[in-house]
Amino acid sequence: MANTISSILCGKGHKVWSVPPDTTVYSAIALLAEKSIGAVLVVSEGTLLGIVSERDYARKVILQGRSSRETTVAEIMTADLITVTPETTIDESMNLMTHYRIRHLPVLDRGDLWGLSLVKAVTADQAHAIHQLHTYIGSKYPA
C-alpha cells in the first residue's frame, strides 16, 4: 500500500469536486478559483462522465471565442478519461500522466469514484520518500 494511489489519497483525502454536465463553464471556473483546484469532474447520477480543466477552458472556450456563461461543461469536457484504481502504483500513475500529458487521474474503486490523483500529490509523495532516503543514508552509524 505504501507506493500506491491509495497511500497518497489517505494523506491527501478523498474529497472530489464535481459538477453536473449542464453546469455553465463560468460556474465551473468559479468553483476552480474558489477551491484553488485545476480541474473538476463532471458527474451525473453518480456516473463519471468527464473532467474539465483550466486547459480545457483555455483551449475550448477562450481560444474559440465561446461564452463561458452560455457554454456547458458537457460541451468542452474531456470525456475519454484515463482512470486508475487505489491499487495502481505511483510509478504506473506517473507513467500514465507522462504518456498522456495529463495532470489529473480519477480514481475508481469497483466503478465508484474514490478520489482524484494529481501530479502535485504524486511528486510530493516521491519527494518525501527521497528525503527519507537521504536522511537515512546521511545519518552516522553509531560507533
Secondary structure, 3 states (H helix, E strand, C coil): CCCEHHHHHHHHCCCCCEECCCCEHHHHHHHHHHHCCCEEEEEECCEEEEEEEHHHHHHHHHCCCCCCCCCEHHHHCECCCCCECCCCEHHHHHHHHHHHCCCEEEEEECCEEEEEEEHHHHHHHHHHHHHHHHHHHHCCCCC
